[in-house]
Amino acid sequence: MNDCAHWRPPSQPLRGVVFDLDGLMFNTEELYEQVGGEILRRRGKIFTDELLHQMMGRQSPVALGLMIEYHGLSDTVEILAQESEVVFREVLDTQLATMPGLLELLDQLEAAEIPKAIATSSGRSFAHNVLGRFELSERFAFILTAEDIAHGKPRPDIYQQAAARLNLEPPQILVLEDSANGCRAGVAAGAYTVAVPAGRSRAHSFDGCAMVATSLADPRIYQALGLPRNVDTDR
């Protein structure tokens, strides 16, 4: 991982921010790992680090297809999706949490009147379910999900569409991502892309990113956006 104290400042003022969802705003990546581990345990298989890294940041059907191919499973994507949904529902109620620095950053963006959106590989119903638990949906200009694009991350489509909907050029938007696949999409779209890895994604490579942030509370994110920095970093 290209983690260092240095960062590349934006080539022009940033006028919008687009957030990934899983692993960036919420701790869902670690919950996905629990679910995937349980699904494979039932089949006598192991959720290896290699498979996890391949799946991170991808649309659910693609990720589950990789799981089937990796372990030579006889299940269909539909069967695994239905089973995963049941298992995942059980952990959401007790373990879902926002990532450090998220709420403060949202407050500061709103105070500065910088528009913000979400671009996620998750499905629409799941995204609104998770956001609704923290009353966050209405705080974003729009939410792009897997149903809104033909080609998912690491292709740039979702971030190109986000920039267009914000009426901005890609270099004018800050993309915040936690995974290599998501960052590749932001970089390919031409956006100012910042990696905010956590957990397993800290081992990823983030070539082309402007910086690798320590969390959403990283002062360099605020500096890139021209925002003031508060002392409360845990919200």
N, C-alpha and C positions, 0 to 999 in steps of 0.2 A: 504494500500500500504506500502511495506517495504522500505520507503524512509528514508535514513539516510546518514550521512557524511562518513560512513565507506564503504569499498568495499573489495572484495576478489581479490587479484592480480592473473594473469594467472599462471597456473601451468607450462607452457612452453612458449617460445617466440611466439607472435602472428605474423603470416606471411601472413595473408590475412584478408580482411574485407568483409562481406556480409551484404548489406543493405536491409531492407524492403523498400517498396515504399510509400504506403498510410499512411499518418499521421506521417511518419518518415522523408521522404525526402520532401514531399509536404503536404499542408494543406487539402488534399482531404478527410480526415475523416470528417471534419466539413462540407465539401461540400456534402458528402454522406448523412450526417444527414439532410441537407436542402432538398435534393432530396427525401429521404425516408419520411420525414415529409410531403412533397407535395403529394407524391403518396398516402399516407394514408389519408391525409386530403380530397382528392377527393373521398375517400370511407367512410368518416365519422369516421375515426379511428385516434388514437394518437400514435405517435412514442415515446414510453415510454423509460426511461433509461434502464429498464430491457431488453427490446428487443434489444436496441442498443448495449449493452454490449455482448449479445449473438451473434450478427452478426459480430462484429468487428474482423478483421483479417481472416475471412473465405472467401473461394471462392464465387463469386457472386451467382451461382445457389444454393449453400448451404444456404447462407445468405437470399436470397429471399424465399427459402423454409421455413426457420424459421419464416419469416414475415407472410407468408401464414398460417402456422400452428398456430402461436401466436394469430392472429386475426380471424382465421377461414374464410379466404378469398376464394372466388370462382374462383379467377384468377389462371392461370397457371404461372409457373416460366417464361416461354417464354414471356407471355404478360407483366408481370411486368418488365422483362429485357428490352424489347423494349421501354416501356414507360419511364423507368428510364434513358435510353440512351438519349432520346430526351430532357428530363428535365435537365440532367446533362450537356449536350452540351451547354445549355444556360448559365450556371454559370461558366464553365471553362474559357471562354474568358475574363471574367471580374474579377474573384476572385481567380484564381489559383496563388499560391505563394510557394516559397521554404521555408523550415523551418529554423529557426535561427541556424547558425553555419554550415550548410551543405557545402556551397561553400568553406569556409576556410578549413574544414576537407578534402575535396577532393583535394584541393591544396597541403596540407601537406602530404597526402598519396602518391600523385604522386611524390612529391619531394623526399620522402623516398623510392620510387619504391616498395611500398606495393600494390600488386594486389587487386582489388576490383570488386565485382559483385553485382547483385541485385537478390533477391528471393522474388517474390510477389504473392499474391493470386489473383491479377487482371489478366485480359486477356492480351494477347500479343499486340493486336492493341491499347488497351488503354494505356498500359505501354509506348509503343513507342511514342504515341501521346503526352502524358504528358512530357516525357523526351525530345522529340524533340522541344517542345516549349522553352526550356532553353538550347538547344544544348548540352545535357548531355549524350546521348546514347553512343557516341564514347569514353566516358571517363571510361567505364566499360568493363571488360574482357568478360562478357556475362551477359545475362538477362534471368533468369528462371521465367516462368509465370505459370498460372493455367493449360495451355495446355501441360506443360512439365512433369506433375506428375499425378499419379493415386489417391493419397490421399493428400489432402490439410492440411494446418495448422489446428489444433494443432499437427497433425502427423509430425514426423521429416523428412519425405522423401525429402522435397525440400532443406533442409540444409545439409542432407547427400549427396545429389547429387551435391550441390554447392561445398562442401569440396572435393569431388572426382574430379570434373572438375578443381579445383585449384591445384590438386595433393598434397593436404594437409590432415592431420588427423583432425577430428572435433575440438579437443582441441587447434589446431593451428590457428583457425579462430575466429575472433570477429564477432558475430552476433549482429546487432543493430535493435531493434524492439520497437514499441510503444504500442502494445496491449498484453493482457494476453495470447491470443491464439497463437500469433506469438512467444512470449517468451517461451511458453511451447514447441513449436516445436524446437526452438534453444537449449533449455536445454535437451530435449529428444534426440537430435542428438549428444549431448556431446560437443557442441560448447561453447566457452566463450561468454555468452549471457548477453547483457546489455540492460536494459529497458530504453527507452527515451520517457516517456509518455507526452501527451499534451492534453489539453481539457478534454473531458470525460474520457479518458483512465487513467487519474491520480487517479481515484478511483479503478483501477484494483489491483489485487494481483499479485506479481511477484516472487513467491516462486522459489528458485533455481537459480535466476539471480545473477550474480557477483556484480551488483550494479544497483541502480535506478538513472539515470543521470538527471540533471536539463534540459539539452538540448544537442544538438550535439556539443556545445562549452564547455561542462563540462571538466575541466582540468583532471579529472580522466580518461577519455577516452584517452586523449593524453598520460597520464602517462602509462596506460596499454599497449599502442602501442609503447612507447619509442619515441614519437614525441615531437618536440618543440611546445610551445604554443605562438601564436601571441595575440596581444591585441585586434584586431578587432573581436568582438564576434557576430556581427549582420549579417555577410555575409552568 
